[in-house]
Amino acid sequence: MSFEPKTSVVELTVSKHFWKYAIPSITAMLVSGLYQIIDGIFVGHYIGYEGLAGINMAWPIICCIVGVGMMIGMGAGSLLSISRGADAPNQAKRVVNNAAILVILMSFLSAIMIGLFGQQLLLLQSASGSSLSMATDYIEVFVYGAFFTTAATALPLLVRNDENPALATKLLIMGAALNIGLDYLFIAVWEYELKGAAIATLLSQVAVVLLAINYFVSPKANTRLKLTIKNVTAKEMSSILTLGSSSLIMFLYFSFIIALHNYLFMKFGSAVHVAAFAIVGYVATLFYLLAEGIAGGMQPPVSYYYGAKNMNHIKATVLLAVKVTGILGICSVAFINLFPEHVISFFISEDAALMAETLTGMRLHLFALVLDGFIFIASMYYMAVNQAKIALMVSFANMFIQIPFLFILPNMIGVNGIWLAVPLSNVALSLLLLPFIIKEIKRINGLCASNKMRKHLVAIE
């Protein structure tokens, strides 16, 4: 079997090949994150700091429903692609059928759990007063609409893996655009507060789900959805859940981290600090989405070049991703520090106390923002070159290293310790990763030299 790249790929420069994948990846990441940010903008302007605190306390709970949808979508999507690649249409149909049943069952279970324990989970974050009542209103809407939240997360992933990524992206863009209009109506015009924000999000998700279902039952679908008992098996559902479980674990962990931040801010500060954390989180999310999009776009060409044994192209691609992420991170931190009021004004109007705390939070919490981008790239790189153990180690280290910092620093220096916990943990993680990165650079350089020598010998012969 030849490892020579196809002519069409050879003709592409490394830069064009990289951006071919990076731009759709970045677009998909940004669109998928708009729901949360849009809600934050409207809540900040029309409800105030108590609304921001409430939605930030509710989000870790709602994130569990989204995580279930991601688990089903990622697991079933991977199996769907494998089945299609193996030219097994009947197996592909079974995957889609079992995924649909799982969405119904798992969303029902999620709704029951949140209905029973949702308010207790808010109280564990020390929610109180108006923030508690508004957060309760917010999660109550999603209890009744858990099916649509789960399905709106899972189905676009299945549409994408059914070889229709353009439609999947259109569904996400349509949902985000609809959410903007509905947020304005329910929050600004009708003044439904956080309940309005939840209804707006849910209605936009209903539209996404209906269009996705319409696709799967139409002739346009490569894999048609046709629910039948014979296609539903416990083994198939177990395979979907097992394969996608890492996505759920990731969502549950980050829900825990957000909830822990909320608890600590209420313990050492007040609801104003939680609201400031929400705003800082929205600002950071914009960079995270861009950085994850760049890392995701880097993976396909790096994997291709690795299979083709083209180490020089790997080096050039990774270096390009690092440069783009580094420039983006440095510019983001610079802009945040030079024009902080302009950034914050996207989320609030006039609130001196909230403005002051958010300024402090942004400068402390986001000073090492660029390291987050490099960590994303490191994790994706190891995955791309088939070093799953190291990729998994990077992902888990990135999650768990934050916990000791969050428990130690606040007790030492109070609220500022909460703000500093994540960036300092990123510095520590980067130092821990440095030996692995140096070793990998030497390995790739060695392979480059070996390939160069091999080509030289072939030329002599």
Buried (B, 14 or more C-beta within 10 A) or exposed (E): EEEEBEEEBEEBEBEEBBBBBBEBBBBBBBBBBBBBBBBBBBBBBBBBBBBBBBBBBBBBBBBBBBBBBBBBBBBBBBBBBBBBEEEEEEBBBBBBBBBBBBBEEBBEEBBEBBBEEBBEBBEBBBBBEBBBBBBBBBBBBBBEBBBBBBBBBBBBBBBBBBBBBEBBBBBBBBBBBBBBEBBBBBBBEEEBBBBBBBBBBBBBBBBBBBBBBEBBEEEEBBBBBEEEEEBBBEEBBEBBBEBBEBBBBBBBBBBBBBBBBBBBBBBBBBBBBBBBBBBBBBBBBBBBBBBBBBBBBBBBBBBBBBEBBBBBBBBBBBEBBBEBBBEBBEEBBEEBBEEBEEBBBBBBEEBEEBBEBBBBBBBBBBBBBBBBBBBBBBBBBBBBBEBEEBBBBBBBBBBEBBBEBBEEBBEEEBBBBBBBBBBBBBEBBBEEBEEBBEEBEEEBEEBBEEBEEEEEEEEEE
